[in-house]
Amino acid sequence: MALSRSRLLYIAAMIVTGVVIGWVAAQNPTWQEAAITPAAWPFVVSLVLDIVIGQAAARGKAEPLTMGDRFVGVLGAGLIVTAFLAIGT
């Protein structure tokens, strides 16, 4: 099954988000002790992207995300953040 442009952009954005959050959190060790750990921050980004893509899908300009897309995006970003933090310490 081929992925639509909106689904590919979502997954790519989540991977980039994981890299950025991981790099920033590795540079600022105090952030690793926040109430919400950096590995959970991709959930917030996913929520924002999901709302934007959902609105575009409602207007017929994009294909809606599936749960599989969300799973791959959030899990991938979380694992990337975790890898950055494990290597950076």
Steps between C-alpha positions, in 0.01 A plus 500: 500500500643834397510779754342833414697822511341613828579169670862506378540861613363411843741209547794705368409791729485266799843354418648852472323590825665203672843609382449862604352417842770239563782735407361791702428282804848347483650851504291602804521223761269685741213461250533123534365532853189696403155389615436373146812330369634589155408154370133597547528839323432344156142438619444877515644552153293210369184654645564832326582334168201270530266794552643685200483194272154414631373847411653472153341156458161640600531755220601225257857626454677209669450138590430438871762330712453140605582365844793319341640832376468651846658193661799498266552876532479527879685176572773586251548849640498370858763239420719758329476730804582210730801405285632857506465515878665159549795587274531857629547399865 
